[in-house]
Amino acid sequence: MTKILFICLGNICRSPMAEYVFKDMIEKRKIQNQFIIDSAATSNEEIGNGMHYGTRRKLDEVGIKYNKHIAKKMTAEDYKNYDYLIGMEESNIRNILRIVKNDNENKIFRLLDFSNNPRDIADPWYTGNFDKTYDDILEGCKGLLEHILKNK
């Protein structure tokens, strides 16, 4: 069982988008029983809030199912409970490390570290560009899934 936690600042835009994109990918391959997938925030700013309307709109547009999402904050315990802690940008990685203290088991990555063009995924809360965010997340999720399947 591979356990993945997608993480961004508020857990209302990028990390839930990545969660549902990845879930959609593994469901289409009929391997969802091999994974536990969730998402979380590094800040308290949006805790208890639902998914951003821009994220919901984009997921609806591309036909990806999602559940009622409530933003939650990651904890230090998550490091023990997940195989991969996947941030969306370098500032997420710094914040994750503040929470978990260190990455002795090499579990913390940016999502696009699994792509051919490693980079940050811009926060659509600020950019308003949910299309670009979706494209980047799709690219990263494909690379992450390839990496996991290749290394099983």
C-alpha positions in Angstrom: 0.0 0.0 0.0 1.5 3.3 -1.1 0.3 6.3 1.0 0.6 9.8 -0.5 -0.2 13.2 1.2 -0.4 16.2 -1.2 0.3 19.4 0.6 0.0 23.1 -0.1 -0.4 26.3 1.9 -4.2 26.2 2.6 -5.5 22.9 1.3 -8.2 24.5 -0.8 -6.7 24.8 -4.3 -3.6 22.8 -5.3 -3.4 20.0 -2.9 -7.0 18.9 -3.2 -6.7 19.2 -6.9 -3.7 16.9 -6.9 -5.5 14.5 -4.6 -8.5 14.1 -6.9 -6.4 14.1 -10.1 -4.3 11.3 -8.7 -7.3 9.4 -7.4 -8.8 9.7 -10.9 -5.7 8.3 -12.5 -5.4 5.3 -10.3 -9.2 4.6 -10.5 -8.9 4.6 -14.3 -6.0 2.0 -14.1 -8.1 0.0 -11.5 -5.2 0.2 -8.9 -6.9 2.4 -6.4 -6.8 -0.4 -3.8 -3.0 -0.1 -3.8 -3.0 3.5 -2.5 -4.2 5.8 0.2 -4.4 9.4 -1.0 -5.2 12.5 1.0 -4.3 16.2 1.1 -3.5 18.8 3.8 -2.3 22.4 4.5 0.8 23.8 6.1 -1.0 26.8 7.5 -4.1 27.4 9.6 -5.5 30.0 7.2 -8.2 27.9 5.5 -8.7 25.0 8.0 -12.4 24.0 8.0 -13.1 25.6 4.6 -14.2 23.8 1.5 -12.4 23.5 -1.7 -11.9 26.7 -3.7 -14.6 27.3 -6.4 -11.9 27.6 -9.0 -10.6 24.1 -8.2 -14.1 22.7 -8.2 -14.9 24.4 -11.5 -11.7 23.0 -13.1 -12.3 19.4 -11.8 -15.9 19.6 -13.1 -14.7 20.9 -16.5 -12.3 17.9 -17.0 -14.7 15.4 -15.5 -12.9 14.4 -12.3 -15.0 13.4 -9.4 -14.4 14.8 -5.9 -16.0 14.5 -2.5 -16.9 17.2 0.0 -13.5 18.5 0.9 -12.7 20.2 4.2 -9.3 21.8 4.6 -7.1 20.3 7.3 -3.6 21.0 8.6 -0.8 18.4 8.3 0.9 17.2 11.5 4.3 15.8 12.4 2.6 12.4 12.7 1.8 12.4 9.0 5.5 11.8 8.4 5.2 8.4 10.0 1.9 7.6 8.3 2.7 8.4 4.6 5.3 7.2 2.1 5.3 10.5 0.2 4.7 14.0 1.4 4.3 16.0 -1.8 4.4 19.8 -1.7 3.5 22.1 -4.6 6.3 24.6 -4.3 9.5 25.2 -2.4 7.9 27.3 0.3 5.6 24.3 1.0 8.6 22.1 1.4 10.2 24.6 3.9 6.9 24.7 5.9 6.5 20.8 5.8 10.1 20.6 7.2 9.2 23.0 10.0 6.3 20.7 11.0 8.1 17.4 10.7 11.6 18.7 11.7 13.6 16.5 9.2 13.3 14.2 6.3 15.6 11.3 7.3 13.6 8.8 5.1 13.6 11.0 2.0 9.8 11.2 1.7 9.4 15.0 1.0 9.2 16.2 -2.6 7.7 18.9 -4.8 5.1 17.4 -7.2 6.9 18.6 -10.3 10.2 17.0 -9.1 8.7 13.9 -10.8 8.4 15.7 -14.1 11.0 16.3 -16.9 10.9 20.0 -15.9 11.1 20.3 -12.1 9.6 23.5 -10.8 7.1 25.1 -8.5 3.3 25.0 -9.1 2.0 28.5 -8.8 -0.8 29.1 -6.4 -4.0 29.9 -8.3 -5.4 31.7 -5.2 -3.0 34.5 -6.3 -2.7 33.9 -10.0 -6.3 33.0 -10.8 -5.0 30.6 -13.4 -6.6 27.3 -12.5 -6.0 25.9 -16.0 -2.2 26.3 -15.7 -2.4 24.8 -12.2 -4.3 21.8 -13.5 -1.9 21.3 -16.3 1.1 21.4 -13.9 -0.6 19.1 -11.4 -1.6 16.6 -14.1 2.0 16.5 -15.4 3.3 16.0 -11.8 0.8 13.3 -11.0 1.6 11.4 -14.1 5.3 11.5 -13.2 4.7 10.5 -9.6 2.6 7.5 -10.6 5.2 6.4 -13.1 7.9 6.7 -10.5 5.9 4.7 -7.9 5.0 1.9 -10.4 8.6 1.7 -11.7 10.0 1.4 -8.1 7.5 -1.1 -6.7 
